[in-house]
Amino acid sequence: MTLPFESGVRVTSPFGVRPDPFSGEPSGHAGIDLTPLDPEDTAVRAVVSGTVAQSRMVTDPANRTSEWGNYVSVFGDDGRMVYYCHLAARAVSQGDRVEAGQTLGVEGRTGRATGVHLHLEIREGGVPVDPSLPLGVANTAGAEKPSPQTSWPPRMWYDEAAAWAVEAGILRGTGDGLALDEPCTRGMMVVFLHRLYEKLRCTS
């Protein structure tokens, strides 16, 4: 299952019984509240591929889903329904086919929310299940899970090392299209590996 934010996620409120954010009284929480590890990363992504079942803003207080405000629900190819709630904006419509990782909307605080976050809810046969398990993050406030794309190697390390390797004649190309340059020698690779080792040793 793909994480809903490209940079990774931080749990702000877990699944299950928790203090209600408004009353402070114990209450059931059918989903998990998440924020991105990078505050600039506000695009909410589909965690599974599927079909958009609902994409709407509910304001009628008589409708329980008004608590979700602006929300999108996706019926996943795996048979589970996933809800993405409190969005500031929606980028898909009912009936759209979406792929895992595709942007569905923007993180927000519409509906019953005390701050900007994503309420992610997963239901199997209509029954809410703990989203932390398929997401691979601890069901604990403050728990974090970096995105695999951004956790290793850190992008700034990659960019710096790639620029040096191109200048040294070890690699050719640009961006993610880098390839090993044919005249690369064993000595060049030894130097490259030594620099990498030193960088890792200094930051561990």
C-alpha positions in Angstrom: 0.0 0.0 0.0 1.4 3.4 -1.0 1.7 6.2 1.6 -0.8 9.0 1.1 2.0 11.7 1.2 5.1 11.5 -1.0 7.4 12.5 1.8 6.0 10.0 4.3 3.6 10.3 7.2 3.3 11.2 10.9 0.5 10.0 13.0 -1.3 12.7 14.9 -4.2 10.7 16.2 -4.4 6.8 16.2 -7.1 4.4 15.3 -9.4 3.1 18.1 -10.4 4.8 21.4 -8.8 8.2 21.9 -9.6 11.5 23.6 -12.1 13.4 21.5 -10.2 16.5 20.1 -13.2 18.7 21.0 -14.5 17.3 24.3 -11.5 15.4 25.6 -13.8 12.5 26.4 -12.8 9.0 25.3 -14.3 8.2 21.9 -14.0 5.8 19.0 -11.8 6.8 16.1 -12.6 4.8 13.0 -9.6 6.0 11.1 -6.1 7.4 11.6 -5.1 11.0 11.3 -1.9 11.8 9.4 0.2 14.7 8.3 3.1 14.7 5.8 6.7 14.6 7.1 7.4 17.6 4.7 5.0 20.5 5.5 5.2 21.5 1.9 3.9 18.1 0.8 0.2 18.7 0.8 -1.0 16.5 -2.1 -3.0 13.6 -0.8 -2.3 10.4 -2.9 -4.3 7.3 -3.4 -2.9 4.5 -1.3 -4.4 1.8 -3.6 -5.7 1.7 -7.1 -9.4 1.6 -7.7 -12.5 3.6 -8.6 -13.7 6.8 -7.0 -17.0 6.0 -5.2 -17.6 9.5 -3.8 -16.0 12.9 -4.2 -18.0 15.5 -2.4 -18.4 18.2 0.3 -21.0 17.4 2.9 -22.4 20.3 4.9 -25.7 19.0 6.3 -25.1 18.3 10.0 -27.8 15.7 9.9 -25.5 13.6 7.7 -22.8 11.9 9.7 -20.3 12.3 6.9 -20.5 16.1 7.4 -17.7 15.5 10.0 -15.5 14.5 7.0 -16.1 17.8 5.2 -14.5 17.6 1.7 -13.8 13.9 1.1 -13.0 11.3 -1.5 -13.7 7.6 -1.1 -12.1 5.0 -3.4 -13.2 1.4 -3.8 -9.9 -0.4 -4.1 -9.1 -3.2 -6.4 -8.4 -5.2 -3.3 -12.1 -4.9 -2.2 -11.5 -2.3 0.6 -13.1 1.1 0.7 -10.6 3.9 1.6 -11.8 7.4 2.7 -9.7 10.5 2.5 -11.3 13.2 4.6 -11.0 16.9 5.6 -9.5 17.8 2.2 -9.0 21.5 1.2 -9.7 20.6 -2.4 -10.5 17.5 -4.5 -8.8 16.5 -7.8 -11.0 13.6 -8.9 -14.7 12.9 -9.6 -17.1 10.0 -8.8 -16.5 7.2 -11.3 -12.9 8.1 -12.1 -10.3 5.4 -12.3 -7.3 6.1 -10.0 -3.9 4.4 -9.6 -2.0 4.1 -6.4 0.1 7.2 -5.9 -2.2 9.4 -8.0 -3.2 12.8 -6.4 -6.8 12.8 -5.1 -6.8 16.2 -3.4 -5.1 18.6 -1.0 -4.7 18.2 2.7 -7.1 20.5 4.7 -9.3 21.0 7.7 -12.8 21.0 6.4 -15.6 19.3 8.4 -15.0 18.5 12.1 -11.3 19.1 12.4 -9.1 21.1 14.8 -6.2 21.4 12.4 -4.9 20.6 9.0 -4.5 16.8 8.5 -5.7 13.8 6.6 -8.2 11.5 8.2 -7.7 8.1 6.4 -10.3 5.4 7.0 -10.3 1.9 5.6 -13.3 -0.4 5.7 -13.6 -4.1 4.9 -17.2 -5.2 4.3 -18.3 -1.8 5.8 -16.3 -2.4 9.0 -13.5 0.1 9.9 -10.1 -1.6 10.2 -6.8 -0.3 11.6 -5.1 1.6 8.6 -1.8 1.6 10.4 -1.3 -2.1 9.6 -1.4 -1.9 5.8 0.4 1.4 5.9 3.2 -0.1 8.0 3.3 2.7 10.6 2.8 2.3 14.4 -0.7 3.1 15.6 0.7 5.7 18.0 0.6 9.5 18.0 3.9 10.8 16.9 4.9 7.7 15.0 6.5 8.4 11.6 7.2 6.5 8.4 9.3 8.1 5.7 8.5 7.4 2.1 10.8 4.8 0.5 11.5 7.3 -2.3 12.7 10.1 0.0 14.1 8.2 3.0 17.2 6.7 1.3 19.3 8.1 -0.2 18.4 11.7 0.9 17.9 13.6 -2.3 20.5 16.2 -1.6 23.1 13.4 -1.1 22.1 11.9 -4.4 22.3 15.2 -6.3 25.7 16.1 -4.8 27.2 12.6 -5.5 25.7 12.5 -9.0 27.2 15.9 -9.9 30.6 14.8 -8.6 30.4 11.5 -10.5 29.6 13.1 -13.8 32.4 15.7 -13.3 34.8 12.9 -12.5 33.8 10.9 -15.6 32.3 8.0 -13.6 28.7 8.6 -14.8 27.2 10.3 -17.8 23.7 11.8 -18.3 21.5 13.9 -16.0 18.9 13.4 -13.3 17.6 9.9 -12.9 18.9 9.0 -16.3 22.5 8.6 -15.2 24.5 5.7 -16.6 28.0 4.4 -16.0 30.5 6.0 -18.3 32.6 3.6 -20.3 36.0 5.0 -19.6 35.4 4.7 -15.8 38.4 3.1 -14.2 38.8 0.9 -11.1 40.6 3.8 -9.5 37.6 6.1 -10.0 35.2 3.6 -8.5 37.6 3.2 -5.5 37.6 7.0 -4.9 33.8 7.2 -5.3 33.2 4.4 -2.8 35.7 5.9 -0.4 33.9 9.3 -0.5 30.5 7.5 0.0 31.9 5.6 3.0 33.3 8.8 4.6 30.0 10.6 4.1 28.0 7.7 5.7 30.5 7.4 8.6 30.3 11.1 9.3 26.5 11.1 9.4 25.8 7.9 11.3 
